[in-house]
Each structure stands twice: as structure tokens, then as C-alpha cells.
Amino acid sequence: MASKSVRVSELRLPPSVHGEGDRGGFVPALINVARRTGASAYVGEGANRWSAVHRLDAARLFRLALEAAPAGSRLHAIGEEGASIREISDVIGRRLNFPVVSKSVEEARGHFGWLTHFASQNIQASSKLTEELLGWKPEHADLLRDLEGDYYFKG
């Protein structure tokens, strides 16, 4: 498209794009696994981290990218550089009143299923360059505060 004089940019989203209405992302998947198994788990020490962004902050960045991003720019929608999987599991366990447990890599496959790869990975990024380029700053709740909202645990 760029060769046809279309201004193109790329916007990278983190593993968790969270907020009210998040129904099919990784966090609802972790909650569903906990409900299915009766435990909120993490792999090993749970020190691996996921970058995250509130969906309203991501939406604002998409608008800014359309309006002002230089051609060929690569943007990162990162509201926070990393909540640990252990911290996420702790909140899920507390909210569901389930035990929080560590799983070995071998045990994780049986517990998490398709989500095992993501639950055991360190997936961090930074939006520093995006913030400098477009003046974008995340304004909404971070992932752990957002998990305190009832909408993730209804039903």
C-alpha cells in the first residue's frame, strides 16, 4: 500500500487489551481455566510478565495513528510494561475464592491447555517511542486494578 502512496503504519497490541467488554482475550481465558479447574495457576515462580493496555487507551492510539502517525511508523500500544502472571493469578484466585498454585511446565500443559505457551512466556514491550512520537499517554486503569472490576467475574 505504501508503494501506492497510502500512508501506512503498524500498531502492535500487547497480550492483554483489557477493560469492560473484554470477552475473548487472554485474561478471560485465564479466568475460564481457573473456573474449569478450580484453581488459579501460574507456571514456575510466575515471574514472567505481560504487557497490557486498557482498551480505551488502545482505541485512542488507533485514532492518533490514523490522524498523525508518520508513514511507515511502528507503534506500540503499551499501557504498562508488565504485570506478572503471579500477580494476575493472585487477583483471579482471590476474586473467585480459588487456591492460587504453581504448576511445573509439564503440569501446565494439562492445566492451561492451548494457553500454556502464553501463560509461561515473558511478553513485554514499551510504548516510550510511541508516546514521544504522538504524545499518547495511557489514562485508564492498569490490568490489576481493572481485574478488581466485577465485569470480569460475572457469570
Secondary structure as the mmCIF struct_conf table of DSSP 4:
data_model
#
loop_
_struct_conf.conf_type_id
_struct_conf.id
_struct_conf.beg_label_comp_id
_struct_conf.beg_label_asym_id
_struct_conf.beg_label_seq_id
_struct_conf.end_label_comp_id
_struct_conf.end_label_asym_id
_struct_conf.end_label_seq_id
HELX_RH_3T_P HELX_RH_3T_P1 ALA A 2 LYS A 4
TURN_TY1_P TURN_TY1_P1 SER A 5 SER A 5
STRN STRN1 GLU A 10 ARG A 12
BEND BEND1 PRO A 15 PRO A 15
STRN STRN2 SER A 16 HIS A 18
BEND BEND2 GLY A 19 GLY A 19
TURN_TY1_P TURN_TY1_P2 GLU A 20 GLY A 21
BEND BEND3 GLY A 24 GLY A 25
HELX_RH_AL_P HELX_RH_AL_P1 PHE A 26 THR A 37
TURN_TY1_P TURN_TY1_P3 GLY A 38 GLY A 38
BEND BEND4 ALA A 39 ALA A 39
STRN STRN3 SER A 40 VAL A 43
TURN_TY1_P TURN_TY1_P4 GLY A 44 GLU A 45
STRN STRN4 ARG A 49 HIS A 54
HELX_RH_AL_P HELX_RH_AL_P2 ARG A 55 ALA A 68
HELX_LH_PP_P HELX_LH_PP_P1 ALA A 69 PRO A 70
TURN_TY1_P TURN_TY1_P5 ALA A 71 GLY A 72
STRN STRN5 ARG A 74 HIS A 76
BEND BEND5 GLY A 79 GLY A 79
STRN STRN6 GLU A 80 SER A 84
HELX_RH_AL_P HELX_RH_AL_P3 ILE A 85 LEU A 96
TURN_TY1_P TURN_TY1_P6 ASN A 97 ASN A 97
STRN STRN7 VAL A 100 LYS A 103
HELX_RH_AL_P HELX_RH_AL_P4 VAL A 105 PHE A 112
HELX_RH_3T_P HELX_RH_3T_P2 GLY A 113 LEU A 115
HELX_RH_AL_P HELX_RH_AL_P5 THR A 116 ALA A 119
TURN_TY1_P TURN_TY1_P7 SER A 120 SER A 120
STRN STRN8 ILE A 123 ILE A 123
HELX_RH_AL_P HELX_RH_AL_P6 LYS A 128 LEU A 134
BEND BEND6 HIS A 140 HIS A 140
HELX_RH_AL_P HELX_RH_AL_P7 LEU A 143 ASP A 146
TURN_TY1_P TURN_TY1_P8 LEU A 147 GLU A 148
BEND BEND7 GLY A 149 GLY A 149
HELX_RH_3T_P HELX_RH_3T_P3 ASP A 150 TYR A 152
TURN_TY1_P TURN_TY1_P9 PHE A 153 PHE A 153
#
